Each structure stands twice: as structure tokens, then as C-alpha cells.
């Protein structure tokens, strides 16, 4: 059986969500320079989940 947790980690690492339009952008390392949809510069890691409301 493959290590699913590792696969999930690889999928989520390097993926960022634009805080302006919620578009996901993949980046090899670090945050993307700008969103390809709205050219915004505000990003958050995709793996970060909402914990409170
Ligand atoms: Zn955007």
C-alpha cells in the first residue's frame, strides 16, 4: 500500500489559494508571484483549513 499521507502532503504542498478570487495556483516552491486569474498577490496555503466559523 502506498503512503497516502505522503501523497496528500505532496498534493497540498506548493498549492496556494488566491484570497481575492479563491483560485488555486500551484507553485514548486514558495508562493506564486501573482494570481493568473485576478493578478492578486494575496495567497494562503491550500492545506490550511478553517477551524472556527
Ligand atoms: Zn485571484
mmCIF file of the protein (N, C-alpha, C, O) and its ligand, coordinates in Angstrom:
data_MODEL
# 
_entry.id   MODEL 
# 
loop_
_entity.id 
_entity.type 
_entity.pdbx_number_of_molecules 
1 polymer     1 
2 non-polymer 1 
# 
_entity_poly.entity_id                      1 
_entity_poly.type                           'polypeptide(L)' 
_entity_poly.nstd_linkage                   no 
_entity_poly.nstd_monomer                   no 
_entity_poly.pdbx_seq_one_letter_code       
;(UNK)(UNK)(UNK)(UNK)(UNK)(UNK)(UNK)(UNK)(UNK)(UNK)(UNK)(UNK)(UNK)(UNK)(UNK)(UNK)
(UNK)(UNK)(UNK)(UNK)(UNK)(UNK)(UNK)(UNK)(UNK)(UNK)(UNK)(UNK)(UNK)(UNK)(UNK)(UNK)
(UNK)(UNK)(UNK)(UNK)(UNK)(UNK)(UNK)(UNK)(UNK)(UNK)(UNK)(UNK)(UNK)(UNK)(UNK)(UNK)
(UNK)(UNK)(UNK)(UNK)(UNK)
;
_entity_poly.pdbx_seq_one_letter_code_can   XXXXXXXXXXXXXXXXXXXXXXXXXXXXXXXXXXXXXXXXXXXXXXXXXXXXX 
_entity_poly.pdbx_strand_id                 A 
# 
loop_
_entity_poly_seq.entity_id 
_entity_poly_seq.num 
_entity_poly_seq.mon_id 
_entity_poly_seq.hetero 
1 1  UNK n 
1 2  UNK n 
1 3  UNK n 
1 4  UNK n 
1 5  UNK n 
1 6  UNK n 
1 7  UNK n 
1 8  UNK n 
1 9  UNK n 
1 10 UNK n 
1 11 UNK n 
1 12 UNK n 
1 13 UNK n 
1 14 UNK n 
1 15 UNK n 
1 16 UNK n 
1 17 UNK n 
1 18 UNK n 
1 19 UNK n 
1 20 UNK n 
1 21 UNK n 
1 22 UNK n 
1 23 UNK n 
1 24 UNK n 
1 25 UNK n 
1 26 UNK n 
1 27 UNK n 
1 28 UNK n 
1 29 UNK n 
1 30 UNK n 
1 31 UNK n 
1 32 UNK n 
1 33 UNK n 
1 34 UNK n 
1 35 UNK n 
1 36 UNK n 
1 37 UNK n 
1 38 UNK n 
1 39 UNK n 
1 40 UNK n 
1 41 UNK n 
1 42 UNK n 
1 43 UNK n 
1 44 UNK n 
1 45 UNK n 
1 46 UNK n 
1 47 UNK n 
1 48 UNK n 
1 49 UNK n 
1 50 UNK n 
1 51 UNK n 
1 52 UNK n 
1 53 UNK n 
# 
loop_
_struct_asym.id 
_struct_asym.entity_id 
A 1 
B 2 
# 
loop_
_chem_comp.id 
_chem_comp.type 
_chem_comp.mon_nstd_flag 
UNK 'L-peptide linking' . 
ZN  non-polymer         . 
# 
_pdbx_entity_nonpoly.entity_id   2 
_pdbx_entity_nonpoly.name        ? 
_pdbx_entity_nonpoly.comp_id     ZN 
# 
_pdbx_nonpoly_scheme.asym_id         B 
_pdbx_nonpoly_scheme.entity_id       2 
_pdbx_nonpoly_scheme.mon_id          ZN 
_pdbx_nonpoly_scheme.ndb_seq_num     1 
_pdbx_nonpoly_scheme.pdb_seq_num     101 
_pdbx_nonpoly_scheme.auth_seq_num    101 
_pdbx_nonpoly_scheme.pdb_mon_id      ZN 
_pdbx_nonpoly_scheme.auth_mon_id     ZN 
_pdbx_nonpoly_scheme.pdb_strand_id   A 
_pdbx_nonpoly_scheme.pdb_ins_code    . 
# 
loop_
_atom_site.group_PDB 
_atom_site.id 
_atom_site.type_symbol 
_atom_site.label_atom_id 
_atom_site.label_alt_id 
_atom_site.label_comp_id 
_atom_site.label_asym_id 
_atom_site.label_entity_id 
_atom_site.label_seq_id 
_atom_site.pdbx_PDB_ins_code 
_atom_site.Cartn_x 
_atom_site.Cartn_y 
_atom_site.Cartn_z 
_atom_site.occupancy 
_atom_site.B_iso_or_equiv 
_atom_site.pdbx_formal_charge 
_atom_site.auth_seq_id 
_atom_site.auth_comp_id 
_atom_site.auth_asym_id 
_atom_site.auth_atom_id 
_atom_site.pdbx_PDB_model_num 
ATOM   1   N  N  . UNK A 1 1  ? 0.856   -1.208 0.000   1.00 0.00 ? 1   UNK A N  1 
ATOM   2   C  CA . UNK A 1 1  ? 0.000   0.000  0.000   1.00 0.00 ? 1   UNK A CA 1 
ATOM   3   C  C  . UNK A 1 1  ? 0.883   1.247  0.000   1.00 0.00 ? 1   UNK A C  1 
ATOM   4   O  O  . UNK A 1 1  ? 1.832   1.348  0.777   1.00 0.00 ? 1   UNK A O  1 
ATOM   5   N  N  . UNK A 1 2  ? 0.569   2.160  -0.851  1.00 0.00 ? 2   UNK A N  1 
ATOM   6   C  CA . UNK A 1 2  ? 1.353   3.385  -0.919  1.00 0.00 ? 2   UNK A CA 1 
ATOM   7   C  C  . UNK A 1 2  ? 1.069   4.273  0.285   1.00 0.00 ? 2   UNK A C  1 
ATOM   8   O  O  . UNK A 1 2  ? 0.032   4.165  0.938   1.00 0.00 ? 2   UNK A O  1 
ATOM   9   N  N  . UNK A 1 3  ? 2.004   5.132  0.547   1.00 0.00 ? 3   UNK A N  1 
ATOM   10  C  CA . UNK A 1 3  ? 1.836   6.036  1.675   1.00 0.00 ? 3   UNK A CA 1 
ATOM   11  C  C  . UNK A 1 3  ? 0.908   7.184  1.267   1.00 0.00 ? 3   UNK A C  1 
ATOM   12  O  O  . UNK A 1 3  ? 1.334   8.153  0.638   1.00 0.00 ? 3   UNK A O  1 
ATOM   13  N  N  . UNK A 1 4  ? -0.350  7.056  1.633   1.00 0.00 ? 4   UNK A N  1 
ATOM   14  C  CA . UNK A 1 4  ? -1.336  8.051  1.206   1.00 0.00 ? 4   UNK A CA 1 
ATOM   15  C  C  . UNK A 1 4  ? -1.074  9.418  1.828   1.00 0.00 ? 4   UNK A C  1 
ATOM   16  O  O  . UNK A 1 4  ? -1.257  10.451 1.185   1.00 0.00 ? 4   UNK A O  1 
ATOM   17  N  N  . UNK A 1 5  ? -0.642  9.408  3.090   1.00 0.00 ? 5   UNK A N  1 
ATOM   18  C  CA . UNK A 1 5  ? -0.406  10.690 3.759   1.00 0.00 ? 5   UNK A CA 1 
ATOM   19  C  C  . UNK A 1 5  ? 0.688   11.477 3.048   1.00 0.00 ? 5   UNK A C  1 
ATOM   20  O  O  . UNK A 1 5  ? 0.637   12.704 2.952   1.00 0.00 ? 5   UNK A O  1 
ATOM   21  N  N  . UNK A 1 6  ? 1.665   10.748 2.559   1.00 0.00 ? 6   UNK A N  1 
ATOM   22  C  CA . UNK A 1 6  ? 2.746   11.425 1.846   1.00 0.00 ? 6   UNK A CA 1 
ATOM   23  C  C  . UNK A 1 6  ? 2.231   11.994 0.530   1.00 0.00 ? 6   UNK A C  1 
ATOM   24  O  O  . UNK A 1 6  ? 2.592   13.103 0.137   1.00 0.00 ? 6   UNK A O  1 
ATOM   25  N  N  . UNK A 1 7  ? 1.383   11.223 -0.146  1.00 0.00 ? 7   UNK A N  1 
ATOM   26  C  CA . UNK A 1 7  ? 0.810   11.688 -1.408  1.00 0.00 ? 7   UNK A CA 1 
ATOM   27  C  C  . UNK A 1 7  ? -0.040  12.934 -1.181  1.00 0.00 ? 7   UNK A C  1 
ATOM   28  O  O  . UNK A 1 7  ? 0.030   13.901 -1.939  1.00 0.00 ? 7   UNK A O  1 
ATOM   29  N  N  . UNK A 1 8  ? -0.830  12.890 -0.139  1.00 0.00 ? 8   UNK A N  1 
ATOM   30  C  CA . UNK A 1 8  ? -1.678  14.047 0.162   1.00 0.00 ? 8   UNK A CA 1 
ATOM   31  C  C  . UNK A 1 8  ? -0.818  15.259 0.489   1.00 0.00 ? 8   UNK A C  1 
ATOM   32  O  O  . UNK A 1 8  ? -1.104  16.375 0.055   1.00 0.00 ? 8   UNK A O  1 
ATOM   33  N  N  . UNK A 1 9  ? 0.220   15.028 1.247   1.00 0.00 ? 9   UNK A N  1 
ATOM   34  C  CA . UNK A 1 9  ? 1.107   16.127 1.617   1.00 0.00 ? 9   UNK A CA 1 
ATOM   35  C  C  . UNK A 1 9  ? 1.742   16.740 0.374   1.00 0.00 ? 9   UNK A C  1 
ATOM   36  O  O  . UNK A 1 9  ? 1.865   17.959 0.255   1.00 0.00 ? 9   UNK A O  1 
ATOM   37  N  N  . UNK A 1 10 ? 2.140   15.868 -0.545  1.00 0.00 ? 10  UNK A N  1 
ATOM   38  C  CA . UNK A 1 10 ? 2.761   16.365 -1.779  1.00 0.00 ? 10  UNK A CA 1 
ATOM   39  C  C  . UNK A 1 10 ? 1.745   17.151 -2.603  1.00 0.00 ? 10  UNK A C  1 
ATOM   40  O  O  . UNK A 1 10 ? 2.087   18.152 -3.233  1.00 0.00 ? 10  UNK A O  1 
ATOM   41  N  N  . UNK A 1 11 ? 0.507   16.697 -2.593  1.00 0.00 ? 11  UNK A N  1 
ATOM   42  C  CA . UNK A 1 11 ? -0.510  17.382 -3.380  1.00 0.00 ? 11  UNK A CA 1 
ATOM   43  C  C  . UNK A 1 11 ? -0.822  18.758 -2.823  1.00 0.00 ? 11  UNK A C  1 
ATOM   44  O  O  . UNK A 1 11 ? -1.080  19.701 -3.570  1.00 0.00 ? 11  UNK A O  1 
ATOM   45  N  N  . UNK A 1 12 ? -0.795  18.862 -1.499  1.00 0.00 ? 12  UNK A N  1 
ATOM   46  C  CA . UNK A 1 12 ? -1.170  20.136 -0.907  1.00 0.00 ? 12  UNK A CA 1 
ATOM   47  C  C  . UNK A 1 12 ? -0.006  21.111 -0.803  1.00 0.00 ? 12  UNK A C  1 
ATOM   48  O  O  . UNK A 1 12 ? -0.193  22.328 -0.833  1.00 0.00 ? 12  UNK A O  1 
ATOM   49  N  N  . UNK A 1 13 ? 1.188   20.563 -0.680  1.00 0.00 ? 13  UNK A N  1 
ATOM   50  C  CA . UNK A 1 13 ? 2.329   21.472 -0.613  1.00 0.00 ? 13  UNK A CA 1 
ATOM   51  C  C  . UNK A 1 13 ? 2.566   22.104 -1.979  1.00 0.00 ? 13  UNK A C  1 
ATOM   52  O  O  . UNK A 1 13 ? 2.524   21.428 -3.006  1.00 0.00 ? 13  UNK A O  1 
ATOM   53  N  N  . UNK A 1 14 ? 2.811   23.384 -1.974  1.00 0.00 ? 14  UNK A N  1 
ATOM   54  C  CA . UNK A 1 14 ? 3.049   24.071 -3.230  1.00 0.00 ? 14  UNK A CA 1 
ATOM   55  C  C  . UNK A 1 14 ? 1.771   24.504 -3.907  1.00 0.00 ? 14  UNK A C  1 
ATOM   56  O  O  . UNK A 1 14 ? 1.795   25.023 -5.023  1.00 0.00 ? 14  UNK A O  1 
ATOM   57  N  N  . UNK A 1 15 ? 0.633   24.289 -3.224  1.00 0.00 ? 15  UNK A N  1 
ATOM   58  C  CA . UNK A 1 15 ? -0.635  24.740 -3.780  1.00 0.00 ? 15  UNK A CA 1 
ATOM   59  C  C  . UNK A 1 15 ? -1.165  25.882 -2.930  1.00 0.00 ? 15  UNK A C  1 
ATOM   60  O  O  . UNK A 1 15 ? -1.301  25.762 -1.712  1.00 0.00 ? 15  UNK A O  1 
ATOM   61  N  N  . UNK A 1 16 ? -1.455  26.966 -3.580  1.00 0.00 ? 16  UNK A N  1 
ATOM   62  C  CA . UNK A 1 16 ? -1.921  28.145 -2.862  1.00 0.00 ? 16  UNK A CA 1 
ATOM   63  C  C  . UNK A 1 16 ? -3.260  28.602 -3.407  1.00 0.00 ? 16  UNK A C  1 
ATOM   64  O  O  . UNK A 1 16 ? -3.577  28.403 -4.579  1.00 0.00 ? 16  UNK A O  1 
ATOM   65  N  N  . UNK A 1 17 ? -4.038  29.218 -2.529  1.00 0.00 ? 17  UNK A N  1 
ATOM   66  C  CA . UNK A 1 17 ? -5.348  29.703 -2.928  1.00 0.00 ? 17  UNK A CA 1 
ATOM   67  C  C  . UNK A 1 17 ? -5.346  31.231 -2.879  1.00 0.00 ? 17  UNK A C  1 
ATOM   68  O  O  . UNK A 1 17 ? -4.945  31.839 -1.886  1.00 0.00 ? 17  UNK A O  1 
ATOM   69  N  N  . UNK A 1 18 ? -5.795  31.821 -3.957  1.00 0.00 ? 18  UNK A N  1 
ATOM   70  C  CA . UNK A 1 18 ? -5.875  33.274 -4.016  1.00 0.00 ? 18  UNK A CA 1 
ATOM   71  C  C  . UNK A 1 18 ? -6.949  33.752 -3.034  1.00 0.00 ? 18  UNK A C  1 
ATOM   72  O  O  . UNK A 1 18 ? -8.051  33.205 -2.997  1.00 0.00 ? 18  UNK A O  1 
ATOM   73  N  N  . UNK A 1 19 ? -6.629  34.752 -2.257  1.00 0.00 ? 19  UNK A N  1 
ATOM   74  C  CA . UNK A 1 19 ? -7.587  35.242 -1.276  1.00 0.00 ? 19  UNK A CA 1 
ATOM   75  C  C  . UNK A 1 19 ? -8.553  36.245 -1.897  1.00 0.00 ? 19  UNK A C  1 
ATOM   76  O  O  . UNK A 1 19 ? -9.494  36.703 -1.250  1.00 0.00 ? 19  UNK A O  1 
ATOM   77  N  N  . UNK A 1 20 ? -8.308  36.572 -3.144  1.00 0.00 ? 20  UNK A N  1 
ATOM   78  C  CA . UNK A 1 20 ? -9.203  37.505 -3.823  1.00 0.00 ? 20  UNK A CA 1 
ATOM   79  C  C  . UNK A 1 20 ? -10.294 36.776 -4.592  1.00 0.00 ? 20  UNK A C  1 
ATOM   80  O  O  . UNK A 1 20 ? -11.466 37.147 -4.525  1.00 0.00 ? 20  UNK A O  1 
ATOM   81  N  N  . UNK A 1 21 ? -9.903  35.730 -5.327  1.00 0.00 ? 21  UNK A N  1 
ATOM   82  C  CA . UNK A 1 21 ? -10.880 35.028 -6.160  1.00 0.00 ? 21  UNK A CA 1 
ATOM   83  C  C  . UNK A 1 21 ? -10.924 33.540 -5.860  1.00 0.00 ? 21  UNK A C  1 
ATOM   84  O  O  . UNK A 1 21 ? -11.657 32.803 -6.520  1.00 0.00 ? 21  UNK A O  1 
ATOM   85  N  N  . UNK A 1 22 ? -10.145 33.075 -4.865  1.00 0.00 ? 22  UNK A N  1 
ATOM   86  C  CA . UNK A 1 22 ? -10.160 31.668 -4.449  1.00 0.00 ? 22  UNK A CA 1 
ATOM   87  C  C  . UNK A 1 22 ? -9.668  30.712 -5.531  1.00 0.00 ? 22  UNK A C  1 
ATOM   88  O  O  . UNK A 1 22 ? -9.964  29.518 -5.482  1.00 0.00 ? 22  UNK A O  1 
ATOM   89  N  N  . UNK A 1 23 ? -8.937  31.211 -6.485  1.00 0.00 ? 23  UNK A N  1 
ATOM   90  C  CA . UNK A 1 23 ? -8.374  30.323 -7.494  1.00 0.00 ? 23  UNK A CA 1 
ATOM   91  C  C  . UNK A 1 23 ? -7.148  29.628 -6.923  1.00 0.00 ? 23  UNK A C  1 
ATOM   92  O  O  . UNK A 1 23 ? -6.346  30.241 -6.219  1.00 0.00 ? 23  UNK A O  1 
ATOM   93  N  N  . UNK A 1 24 ? -7.011  28.337 -7.235  1.00 0.00 ? 24  UNK A N  1 
ATOM   94  C  CA . UNK A 1 24 ? -5.846  27.605 -6.758  1.00 0.00 ? 24  UNK A CA 1 
ATOM   95  C  C  . UNK A 1 24 ? -4.708  27.731 -7.757  1.00 0.00 ? 24  UNK A C  1 
ATOM   96  O  O  . UNK A 1 24 ? -4.906  27.619 -8.967  1.00 0.00 ? 24  UNK A O  1 
ATOM   97  N  N  . UNK A 1 25 ? -3.518  27.966 -7.231  1.00 0.00 ? 25  UNK A N  1 
ATOM   98  C  CA . UNK A 1 25 ? -2.349  28.105 -8.081  1.00 0.00 ? 25  UNK A CA 1 
ATOM   99  C  C  . UNK A 1 25 ? -1.242  27.218 -7.543  1.00 0.00 ? 25  UNK A C  1 
ATOM   100 O  O  . UNK A 1 25 ? -0.940  27.243 -6.350  1.00 0.00 ? 25  UNK A O  1 
ATOM   101 N  N  . UNK A 1 26 ? -0.645  26.444 -8.412  1.00 0.00 ? 26  UNK A N  1 
ATOM   102 C  CA . UNK A 1 26 ? 0.434   25.560 -7.982  1.00 0.00 ? 26  UNK A CA 1 
ATOM   103 C  C  . UNK A 1 26 ? 1.771   26.260 -8.162  1.00 0.00 ? 26  UNK A C  1 
ATOM   104 O  O  . UNK A 1 26 ? 2.016   26.962 -9.143  1.00 0.00 ? 26  UNK A O  1 
ATOM   105 N  N  . UNK A 1 27 ? 2.619   26.038 -7.176  1.00 0.00 ? 27  UNK A N  1 
ATOM   106 C  CA . UNK A 1 27 ? 3.948   26.608 -7.251  1.00 0.00 ? 27  UNK A CA 1 
ATOM   107 C  C  . UNK A 1 27 ? 4.949   25.599 -6.700  1.00 0.00 ? 27  UNK A C  1 
ATOM   108 O  O  . UNK A 1 27 ? 4.703   24.974 -5.668  1.00 0.00 ? 27  UNK A O  1 
ATOM   109 N  N  . UNK A 1 28 ? 6.056   25.446 -7.375  1.00 0.00 ? 28  UNK A N  1 
ATOM   110 C  CA . UNK A 1 28 ? 7.025   24.431 -6.966  1.00 0.00 ? 28  UNK A CA 1 
ATOM   111 C  C  . UNK A 1 28 ? 7.546   24.719 -5.568  1.00 0.00 ? 28  UNK A C  1 
ATOM   112 O  O  . UNK A 1 28 ? 7.595   23.826 -4.721  1.00 0.00 ? 28  UNK A O  1 
ATOM   113 N  N  . UNK A 1 29 ? 7.933   25.960 -5.328  1.00 0.00 ? 29  UNK A N  1 
ATOM   114 C  CA . UNK A 1 29 ? 8.435   26.327 -4.005  1.00 0.00 ? 29  UNK A CA 1 
ATOM   115 C  C  . UNK A 1 29 ? 8.089   27.781 -3.736  1.00 0.00 ? 29  UNK A C  1 
ATOM   116 O  O  . UNK A 1 29 ? 8.278   28.643 -4.594  1.00 0.00 ? 29  UNK A O  1 
ATOM   117 N  N  . UNK A 1 30 ? 7.590   28.043 -2.558  1.00 0.00 ? 30  UNK A N  1 
ATOM   118 C  CA . UNK A 1 30 ? 7.214   29.401 -2.215  1.00 0.00 ? 30  UNK A CA 1 
ATOM   119 C  C  . UNK A 1 30 ? 5.881   29.777 -2.821  1.00 0.00 ? 30  UNK A C  1 
ATOM   120 O  O  . UNK A 1 30 ? 5.257   28.996 -3.540  1.00 0.00 ? 30  UNK A O  1 
ATOM   121 N  N  . UNK A 1 31 ? 5.466   30.967 -2.520  1.00 0.00 ? 31  UNK A N  1 
ATOM   122 C  CA . UNK A 1 31 ? 4.180   31.416 -3.031  1.00 0.00 ? 31  UNK A CA 1 
ATOM   123 C  C  . UNK A 1 31 ? 4.306   31.881 -4.477  1.00 0.00 ? 31  UNK A C  1 
ATOM   124 O  O  . UNK A 1 31 ? 5.360   32.368 -4.886  1.00 0.00 ? 31  UNK A O  1 
ATOM   125 N  N  . UNK A 1 32 ? 3.235   31.732 -5.249  1.00 0.00 ? 32  UNK A N  1 
ATOM   126 C  CA . UNK A 1 32 ? 3.244   32.259 -6.617  1.00 0.00 ? 32  UNK A CA 1 
ATOM   127 C  C  . UNK A 1 32 ? 3.350   33.770 -6.603  1.00 0.00 ? 32  UNK A C  1 
ATOM   128 O  O  . UNK A 1 32 ? 2.928   34.435 -5.656  1.00 0.00 ? 32  UNK A O  1 
ATOM   129 N  N  . UNK A 1 33 ? 3.915   34.291 -7.660  1.00 0.00 ? 33  UNK A N  1 
ATOM   130 C  CA . UNK A 1 33 ? 4.124   35.735 -7.708  1.00 0.00 ? 33  UNK A CA 1 
ATOM   131 C  C  . UNK A 1 33 ? 2.799   36.473 -7.804  1.00 0.00 ? 33  UNK A C  1 
ATOM   132 O  O  . UNK A 1 33 ? 2.607   37.506 -7.162  1.00 0.00 ? 33  UNK A O  1 
ATOM   133 N  N  . UNK A 1 34 ? 1.888   35.939 -8.607  1.00 0.00 ? 34  UNK A N  1 
ATOM   134 C  CA . UNK A 1 34 ? 0.583   36.580 -8.719  1.00 0.00 ? 34  UNK A CA 1 
ATOM   135 C  C  . UNK A 1 34 ? -0.448  35.580 -9.225  1.00 0.00 ? 34  UNK A C  1 
ATOM   136 O  O  . UNK A 1 34 ? -0.107  34.565 -9.833  1.00 0.00 ? 34  UNK A O  1 
ATOM   137 N  N  . UNK A 1 35 ? -1.705  35.884 -8.963  1.00 0.00 ? 35  UNK A N  1 
ATOM   138 C  CA . UNK A 1 35 ? -2.785  35.017 -9.406  1.00 0.00 ? 35  UNK A CA 1 
ATOM   139 C  C  . UNK A 1 35 ? -2.962  35.136 -10.917 1.00 0.00 ? 35  UNK A C  1 
ATOM   140 O  O  . UNK A 1 35 ? -2.907  36.229 -11.482 1.00 0.00 ? 35  UNK A O  1 
ATOM   141 N  N  . UNK A 1 36 ? -3.175  33.997 -11.552 1.00 0.00 ? 36  UNK A N  1 
ATOM   142 C  CA . UNK A 1 36 ? -3.310  34.018 -13.012 1.00 0.00 ? 36  UNK A CA 1 
ATOM   143 C  C  . UNK A 1 36 ? -4.694  34.482 -13.446 1.00 0.00 ? 36  UNK A C  1 
ATOM   144 O  O  . UNK A 1 36 ? -4.916  34.802 -14.614 1.00 0.00 ? 36  UNK A O  1 
ATOM   145 N  N  . UNK A 1 37 ? -5.621  34.515 -12.491 1.00 0.00 ? 37  UNK A N  1 
ATOM   146 C  CA . UNK A 1 37 ? -6.971  34.941 -12.846 1.00 0.00 ? 37  UNK A CA 1 
ATOM   147 C  C  . UNK A 1 37 ? -7.192  36.425 -12.575 1.00 0.00 ? 37  UNK A C  1 
ATOM   148 O  O  . UNK A 1 37 ? -7.676  37.161 -13.435 1.00 0.00 ? 37  UNK A O  1 
ATOM   149 N  N  . UNK A 1 38 ? -6.824  36.856 -11.351 1.00 0.00 ? 38  UNK A N  1 
ATOM   150 C  CA . UNK A 1 38 ? -7.112  38.245 -10.989 1.00 0.00 ? 38  UNK A CA 1 
ATOM   151 C  C  . UNK A 1 38 ? -5.836  39.039 -10.754 1.00 0.00 ? 38  UNK A C  1 
ATOM   152 O  O  . UNK A 1 38 ? -5.904  40.218 -10.405 1.00 0.00 ? 38  UNK A O  1 
ATOM   153 N  N  . UNK A 1 39 ? -4.669  38.415 -10.938 1.00 0.00 ? 39  UNK A N  1 
ATOM   154 C  CA . UNK A 1 39 ? -3.394  39.088 -10.735 1.00 0.00 ? 39  UNK A CA 1 
ATOM   155 C  C  . UNK A 1 39 ? -3.198  39.567 -9.302  1.00 0.00 ? 39  UNK A C  1 
ATOM   156 O  O  . UNK A 1 39 ? -2.377  40.444 -9.036  1.00 0.00 ? 39  UNK A O  1 
ATOM   157 N  N  . UNK A 1 40 ? -3.967  38.978 -8.378  1.00 0.00 ? 40  UNK A N  1 
ATOM   158 C  CA . UNK A 1 40 ? -3.801  39.341 -6.977  1.00 0.00 ? 40  UNK A CA 1 
ATOM   159 C  C  . UNK A 1 40 ? -2.528  38.751 -6.403  1.00 0.00 ? 40  UNK A C  1 
ATOM   160 O  O  . UNK A 1 40 ? -1.967  37.801 -6.949  1.00 0.00 ? 40  UNK A O  1 
ATOM   161 N  N  . UNK A 1 41 ? -2.087  39.311 -5.318  1.00 0.00 ? 41  UNK A N  1 
ATOM   162 C  CA . UNK A 1 41 ? -0.831  38.844 -4.709  1.00 0.00 ? 41  UNK A CA 1 
ATOM   163 C  C  . UNK A 1 41 ? -1.054  38.237 -3.335  1.00 0.00 ? 41  UNK A C  1 
ATOM   164 O  O  . UNK A 1 41 ? -0.096  37.854 -2.662  1.00 0.00 ? 41  UNK A O  1 
ATOM   165 N  N  . UNK A 1 42 ? -2.304  38.145 -2.913  1.00 0.00 ? 42  UNK A N  1 
ATOM   166 C  CA . UNK A 1 42 ? -2.604  37.583 -1.603  1.00 0.00 ? 42  UNK A CA 1 
ATOM   167 C  C  . UNK A 1 42 ? -2.907  36.101 -1.748  1.00 0.00 ? 42  UNK A C  1 
ATOM   168 O  O  . UNK A 1 42 ? -3.863  35.714 -2.420  1.00 0.00 ? 42  UNK A O  1 
ATOM   169 N  N  . UNK A 1 43 ? -2.084  35.274 -1.109  1.00 0.00 ? 43  UNK A N  1 
ATOM   170 C  CA . UNK A 1 43 ? -2.284  33.830 -1.189  1.00 0.00 ? 43  UNK A CA 1 
ATOM   171 C  C  . UNK A 1 43 ? -2.251  33.213 0.195   1.00 0.00 ? 43  UNK A C  1 
ATOM   172 O  O  . UNK A 1 43 ? -1.654  33.748 1.129   1.00 0.00 ? 43  UNK A O  1 
ATOM   173 N  N  . UNK A 1 44 ? -2.913  32.068 0.297   1.00 0.00 ? 44  UNK A N  1 
ATOM   174 C  CA . UNK A 1 44 ? -2.809  31.269 1.515   1.00 0.00 ? 44  UNK A CA 1 
ATOM   175 C  C  . UNK A 1 44 ? -2.570  29.827 1.103   1.00 0.00 ? 44  UNK A C  1 
ATOM   176 O  O  . UNK A 1 44 ? -3.002  29.413 0.027   1.00 0.00 ? 44  UNK A O  1 
ATOM   177 N  N  . UNK A 1 45 ? -1.886  29.051 1.948   1.00 0.00 ? 45  UNK A N  1 
ATOM   178 C  CA . UNK A 1 45 ? -1.688  27.637 1.632   1.00 0.00 ? 45  UNK A CA 1 
ATOM   179 C  C  . UNK A 1 45 ? -3.014  26.907 1.578   1.00 0.00 ? 45  UNK A C  1 
ATOM   180 O  O  . UNK A 1 45 ? -3.908  27.168 2.383   1.00 0.00 ? 45  UNK A O  1 
ATOM   181 N  N  . UNK A 1 46 ? -3.143  25.980 0.616   1.00 0.00 ? 46  UNK A N  1 
ATOM   182 C  CA . UNK A 1 46 ? -4.404  25.282 0.451   1.00 0.00 ? 46  UNK A CA 1 
ATOM   183 C  C  . UNK A 1 46 ? -4.707  24.366 1.627   1.00 0.00 ? 46  UNK A C  1 
ATOM   184 O  O  . UNK A 1 46 ? -5.870  24.159 1.975   1.00 0.00 ? 46  UNK A O  1 
ATOM   185 N  N  . UNK A 1 47 ? -3.658  23.817 2.241   1.00 0.00 ? 47  UNK A N  1 
ATOM   186 C  CA . UNK A 1 47 ? -3.874  22.842 3.310   1.00 0.00 ? 47  UNK A CA 1 
ATOM   187 C  C  . UNK A 1 47 ? -4.377  23.489 4.599   1.00 0.00 ? 47  UNK A C  1 
ATOM   188 O  O  . UNK A 1 47 ? -4.807  22.805 5.527   1.00 0.00 ? 47  UNK A O  1 
ATOM   189 N  N  . UNK A 1 48 ? -4.314  24.807 4.636   1.00 0.00 ? 48  UNK A N  1 
ATOM   190 C  CA . UNK A 1 48 ? -4.810  25.498 5.829   1.00 0.00 ? 48  UNK A CA 1 
ATOM   191 C  C  . UNK A 1 48 ? -6.326  25.466 5.841   1.00 0.00 ? 48  UNK A C  1 
ATOM   192 O  O  . UNK A 1 48 ? -6.980  25.965 4.926   1.00 0.00 ? 48  UNK A O  1 
ATOM   193 N  N  . UNK A 1 49 ? -6.870  24.878 6.885   1.00 0.00 ? 49  UNK A N  1 
ATOM   194 C  CA . UNK A 1 49 ? -8.325  24.717 6.948   1.00 0.00 ? 49  UNK A CA 1 
ATOM   195 C  C  . UNK A 1 49 ? -8.946  25.708 7.913   1.00 0.00 ? 49  UNK A C  1 
ATOM   196 O  O  . UNK A 1 49 ? -8.302  26.238 8.820   1.00 0.00 ? 49  UNK A O  1 
ATOM   197 N  N  . UNK A 1 50 ? -10.235 25.933 7.671   1.00 0.00 ? 50  UNK A N  1 
ATOM   198 C  CA . UNK A 1 50 ? -10.972 26.792 8.598   1.00 0.00 ? 50  UNK A CA 1 
ATOM   199 C  C  . UNK A 1 50 ? -11.308 25.994 9.849   1.00 0.00 ? 50  UNK A C  1 
ATOM   200 O  O  . UNK A 1 50 ? -11.899 24.917 9.774   1.00 0.00 ? 50  UNK A O  1 
ATOM   201 N  N  . UNK A 1 51 ? -10.931 26.527 10.983  1.00 0.00 ? 51  UNK A N  1 
ATOM   202 C  CA . UNK A 1 51 ? -11.208 25.823 12.230  1.00 0.00 ? 51  UNK A CA 1 
ATOM   203 C  C  . UNK A 1 51 ? -12.393 26.440 12.960  1.00 0.00 ? 51  UNK A C  1 
ATOM   204 O  O  . UNK A 1 51 ? -13.205 25.736 13.560  1.00 0.00 ? 51  UNK A O  1 
ATOM   205 N  N  . UNK A 1 52 ? -12.479 27.755 12.901  1.00 0.00 ? 52  UNK A N  1 
ATOM   206 C  CA . UNK A 1 52 ? -13.563 28.431 13.612  1.00 0.00 ? 52  UNK A CA 1 
ATOM   207 C  C  . UNK A 1 52 ? -14.420 29.208 12.631  1.00 0.00 ? 52  UNK A C  1 
ATOM   208 O  O  . UNK A 1 52 ? -13.928 30.016 11.844  1.00 0.00 ? 52  UNK A O  1 
ATOM   209 N  N  . UNK A 1 53 ? -15.667 28.952 12.699  1.00 0.00 ? 53  UNK A N  1 
ATOM   210 C  CA . UNK A 1 53 ? -16.687 29.631 11.894  1.00 0.00 ? 53  UNK A CA 1 
ATOM   211 C  C  . UNK A 1 53 ? -16.182 30.129 10.557  1.00 0.00 ? 53  UNK A C  1 
ATOM   212 O  O  . UNK A 1 53 ? -16.945 30.716 9.789   1.00 0.00 ? 53  UNK A O  1 
HETATM 213 ZN ZN . ZN  B 2 .  ? -7.075  35.553 -7.837  1.00 0.00 ? 101 ZN  A ZN 1 
# 
